[in-house]
């Protein structure tokens, strides 16, 4: 009887621990992948270029799978503390590829090397040239050394077109009605195809969404993105008219 009670007690304890640990584990899994919009990683935003911190024993992946791009070339300016690899083949001097291109870049920290030709530094610039359906992009990353356990193992580059009115949050708008109107106005523009995705205006509006989602006030985001407040107000009008119908 005592053995049976002991088994039941252990089962309850394990079940309780599993129940309480599940949200923690799920939270860590969510944080293990960091998503960055193309506009930020290419420097076409007011945000600083992404930073990658390399910790001992942990590598970091940069994935271009979701952006639908193929990596053509990479440069790591300071190779004294990090190594670089890709999941495909990149042509270099003296090396030819039957099928050139990669979709994932992998970085990891190494014991610092002393190279006479290079100054001592614990930071480096990583440049990635990638090609997609809409042309070529140049991505920039600041790579640093770190002694802390990383909060993510993969950086996903996602297309700007994935920013939609439904998942855009306007943190700095105090008037909740105005927030709803802009969101609905953007949804109308998006669903009706009033602006071509290939146009410069669409790109500017996309950048506007990035800025606002990153926490910029609407008027500041509009100025930085090169769109007028008249356009923003027009989106508000569209949103208002959809509410009245």
N, C-alpha and C positions, 0 to 999 in steps of 0.2 A: 504493500500500500504506500509505504514511504517512497519507494522508487518511482511509483506512478505519479505521486504528488511532485517529486523532484523534476520529472520530465515535463509535467504540465507547467510548473513554475518557470523552467528554462524556456519553454515555448512562448509563454506570455511575455517573458523578459525580452526575448529576441524579437517578437512581434512588435513590442512597444518601441524598442530601439530602432527597428526598421521603419516604423511609422514616423518617428520623430526625425530620423536622419534623412528620409526621402526628400523633403523639401530642400535640405541643405545640399545634398548631392545634386539635385536638379538645378539648384541655383549655380553651383560650380560649373555644371555642364553648360549652362546658358552663357556663362561668362568666359568659357574657353574659346569661343569664336567671337571675334570683333569685326564688325562690318563697317566699311568705309566707302562713301560714295566716290565715284570717279572724279567728280568736280573738286573734291577735297584733295585726293591723292595726286591730281595733276597740277595742283597749284592754282586752279581757276576758282578760288574761293578766298574769302578773307581769313579763313582758318589756317593755322600753321600746318606745314606738311606733317604727315603722320610720323610719330616716333616709335621705333622698335627697340625694346630693351632686351638684350640677350643675357640670360642667366646661366650659370654653370650647370651643365647636365640637361639643359632644356633647349630645344630648337624652336624656331618660329617659322611657320609657313605663310607665304603670301599667295593666295589663290585667285586666279583670274577666270575660274570656271564659270561663275555666275555672270560675269561681264561678257562672256562669250569671246574673249580675246586670246590670241596666241602670242606668247612672249618671243620676241625676235632677238633681243640683245639685253645684257645686263652689265652694269659697271659697279664695282665696290671700290670706292676710292682709297679706303684704308684697310687692306687685308691682313693687318698685323694681329688682330684679335678676333677675327671671324672668318669662317669658311662659307662658301656659297655653292649650292648645287641646284639642279633643276630636274623635273621629271621627264624631260625629253632630251633632244639633241640641238645644241646651238652651234652653228658654224663659227669657228675661230681660225686664227692663222695656223695653217698646217692641219686643219681638221675639217672634213666635209661630212655633211649629213645627207642620208638618203631622203629623210623626211624631217625638215627643220621645224623647230618650234617646241614650246613647252607651255604648260598652263599653271604650274606651281613652282615657286622659288622657295628654297629652304635655306635658312641661315642658322648657324650655331656658333657659340663662343668657343674659342680655343685659348690656350696659354699664350699670352702676348709674346710676339716675336720682335726681335730687334733688327730692323732693316736700316742700314746706314743711309739709304737714299730717301727714307721717309721720316718725317718728324714724329716724335712721340705724341700719341693722341688716343683717347679712349672713345672717340666718336668717329663716324664716317657717314658719307652720303652714298646711298644706294640709288642708282638710276635704272629704271626698267623701261624698255621700249616694247610696246605691245600693239598688235594690229587686230582690229575688229571689223565688223560690217560697215561702220561709219568712218573708217580710216584708222590712222595710227595715233597713239597717245604716248606721252612721256610721263612716267610716274616717278615721284621723288619720295624718298624715305630717309629719315635721320636714324641711324643705327648707333645705339649706345651700349656700353657694358653695364651690367647690373649684378648685384649679389642677392637680390630678393627672388622669391618664387614667383614666376610669371602668373598673371591672372588670365592669360589666354595663350593658346598655342597656334592659332590660325587667324590670319587677317584676310577677310573676304572682300574683294573689290566688287561692288555692286553698281549696276548702271544707274545713272541719274533718272532714267525713265521710270524706275520703280518707285519714285516719290509720287504719291498720289494724294489727292485731297483727303481721302479716308484715313490715311495713316500719318498725316502731317499734324503736328501739335504746335499751336501758336502760344508760346509761353508768356509773351509780353503784352498781349492784348487784354486790357482790363474789361472791356465791354463784351460780355459773353454773346450778345446778339450779333455784334460785328464779327466775332469769330465764326459763328455759324454761317453768316452770310458769305464771308470770304471762302469758307470751305465749300459751300454749295455752289458758289460761282465758279470756283476752280473745277468742281466736278462736272458742271455743265460744259465748260471749255474742253475738258478732257474727253467726255463721252461723245460730244457732238463733232469733235474733230475740227473745231473752228480755227485752230492754228496747227500747221503742219509740224510734226515732230522733227523734221529735218531743217526747219527754219531757225534763224538766229534768235528770233523772239521766243520760240519755244525753249531754246537753250537758256535764255536769260530768265524766263519764268521758272525753269527748273532750278537754276542757281538761286533764285529768290526763295524758293521752297527750302532749299538746303540751308540758307542763311537763317531763315525764320525758325526752322527746326532745330538749328544749333543754338537758338536763344537770342538772335538779333531782333530788335524792334522792327516793326513792319516798314516804317519809313526809311530806316537805316539800311535794311536789307534791300529795299527797292533801289535806293541810290547806288549801293555797291554793285547791284546786279544789272544796272543800266536800264531799268524800266521805270516808268513814271507812276506817280501816285494816282494820276488820272486812270491808268490801266487798273490799278488796284481798286480804285473806287468803282470802276466799271464792273469788276468782278463782284464787288459788294452789291451793286445794283442787280446783277444777274441772280445772285443769291437771294436778294430780297424779293424779286419778282417770282422766283420759284416757290417762296414761302407763301406768297399771296394767292397763288393759283390753287 
